[in-house]
Amino acid sequence: MPAQHLNALSLILPNTRFITDKSDMAVFCIDQRARFQADAWAVLQPSTVSDVQALMRYCFHENIPVTPQGGNTGLCGGATPHARLGGKGFIVSLSRLNALRELNLADNAITVEAGMVLAQVQAIAQKAERFFPLSLASEGSCQIGGNIACNAGGLNVVRYGTMRDLVLGLETVLPSGELVSHLQPLHKNTTGYAWQQQITGSEGTLGIITAATLKLFAPPRSVLTAWAGIDNIQAALSLLAAVKNYFAERLSSFEIISNDALQLSAGYSRLNPPVSAVWHVLMEISDSLPCVSNHQEQLFEVLSDADCFNAVIAQSEQERQNLWKLRENISAAQRNLGASIKHDISLPIAAVADFIAECQPIIQQAYPHANIVVFGHLGDGSLHYNVFLPEVLGNDVYRFEEHINILVYECVLKHSGSIAAEHGIGQIKNHWLPRVRTAEEIAWMRSQKHFFDPNNIMNPGKLLPSETDV
Ligand SMILES: Cc1cc2nc3c(=O)[nH]c(=O)nc-3n(C[C@H](O)[C@H](O)[C@H](O)COP(=O)(O)OP(=O)(O)OC[C@H]3O[C@@H](n4cnc5c(N)ncnc54)[C@H](O)[C@@H]3O)c2cc1C
């Protein structure tokens, strides 16, 4: 059966690489933290939009499941096929559909194909004296299509918003193979339903994103990066309020890091922690003007007004990079502790301190040896809340995942937070959807899914609660 489909496709997809050798496919069939693994008939890598259309037309007609894949850095099992498909279907990797279509400096917009790696978009913008602000620790591998599909967030959301705020226009191939193209650089366009908003955050369940027009900004020409040691979360929140109040939109990042997370990263990065404290804040203030000489003085003033004397400000680009390395290496450093149960949550900023104070004892009552590593983007209220069980080896820890999720998510919901701040739902949280979206909202989502994908071939088993995706 797969051979028959592969033969037929090889005749209609002149610009597609077929990967059928199981050892070559392996890296596409497992997610980056080895949490989800499932087989497929083949990995297909089209390099033209017309091939994506022909491929989808064929799969629609033959009822073949398709799993879109970008850089495969997602953390919710969205980009690997669902095990319930039993190996049926194709992984469609967008890596070769990666051209720059247009750089439009007058409109501050860039149009790129979905497979372009995020770091490359940043580099093109920088070369043109512009700035693309989406920034994640995975930016060297994740792709624009994946960033849009997940509505990625990252380090600069406090100033520039999430991917949803950065997309001006989209081009998408529907499950039927039809092309919906609305690539436009307009920053104002109120002409009815917004296609780009419908697709952003849809996690590959409504179609394959093939290109996007994205907003660019003036580059930050003067940047102040500070690291502050803090006694407790409440003090970090007071500092956030003071810095926001004073520097307003110039505050581009405000990260929180627990001392456990810092110690892990410092060892991994071979760097000394900048200060000793229970909690740490890494913040960045930036301006498009090249010489803003008094910002440093003003920041010192704000820090001292907030009683925050345990702080350093980077005095060189090298020092700045070292501070960011300590933040960005946390994810990689955590792997030395083994597998963890990860939570990508957000909370109203005023509730963050209560959540942290309440959740830890709840978990440690059930799992006395649990080690909780907390870090994240406090400026926008989102946290990575990762639970390690040191006595449990490897992927065995996932036996406790459902129970630990209940403990964490119930506490998040009690404080009116979200169980998915920026990584999405994928196949790991879809059974939680009825707890976080109303029945009416889920019915509306299902109606959209049914309209675009009546045969449920687009990324089945993801986002919507399973079994009855459509
Ligand atoms: C070290 C590390 C740090 C991270 N930090 C952050 C962070 O700070 N903020 C954050 O938001 N995320 C973060 N992530 C998560 C991840 O990098 C993002 O979710 C990213 O946006 C995924 O992009 P990707 O290209 O790897 O997508 P993939 O993992 O390949 O896919 C993710 C989802 O998008 C769908 N998809 C991919 N491409 C397309 C397409 N062209 N059309 C339709 N659907 C598509 C897939 O089917 C899947 O459902 C981090 C991950 C790692 C490993």
The ligand as a Gaussian input file, in Angstrom:
#p B3LYP/6-31G(d) Opt

LIG

0 1
 C       15.685000      24.691000      23.921000
 C       14.305000      25.104000      23.525000
 C       13.828000      26.341000      23.911000
 C       12.553000      26.758000      23.531000
 N       12.128000      27.991000      23.937000
 C       10.923000      28.425000      23.529000
 C       10.464000      29.725000      23.907000
 O       11.120000      30.470000      24.618000
 N        9.258000      30.122000      23.439000
 C        8.486000      29.329000      22.636000
 O        7.417000      29.761000      22.203000
 N        8.883000      28.078000      22.304000
 C       10.071000      27.605000      22.715000
 N       10.481000      26.355000      22.369000
 C        9.565000      25.458000      21.633000
 C        9.727000      25.457000      20.098000
 O       11.042000      25.821000      19.717000
 C        8.698000      26.382000      19.456000
 O        7.400000      25.887000      19.713000
 C        8.859000      26.579000      17.952000
 O        7.978000      27.588000      17.541000
 C        8.579000      25.311000      17.129000
 O        9.030000      25.519000      15.797000
 P        9.485000      24.291000      14.893000
 O        9.796000      24.796000      13.535000
 O       10.549000      23.503000      15.543000
 O        8.122000      23.465000      14.835000
 P        7.901000      21.893000      14.953000
 O        8.343000      21.400000      16.280000
 O        8.455000      21.210000      13.770000
 O        6.305000      21.846000      14.876000
 C        5.526000      22.393000      15.903000
 C        4.041000      22.347000      15.464000
 O        3.847000      23.165000      14.317000
 C        3.362000      22.404000      13.202000
 N        4.064000      22.937000      12.013000
 C        5.387000      23.069000      11.827000
 N        5.615000      23.659000      10.646000
 C        4.401000      23.885000      10.059000
 C        3.968000      24.451000       8.832000
 N        4.829000      24.932000       7.940000
 N        2.641000      24.507000       8.573000
 C        1.734000      24.035000       9.470000
 N        2.094000      23.494000      10.651000
 C        3.409000      23.418000      10.941000
 C        3.714000      20.971000      13.537000
 O        2.802000      20.081000      12.912000
 C        3.577000      20.962000      15.044000
 O        2.217000      20.823000      15.398000
 C       11.737000      25.902000      22.747000
 C       12.215000      24.637000      22.361000
 C       13.482000      24.246000      22.753000
 C       13.974000      22.893000      22.303000

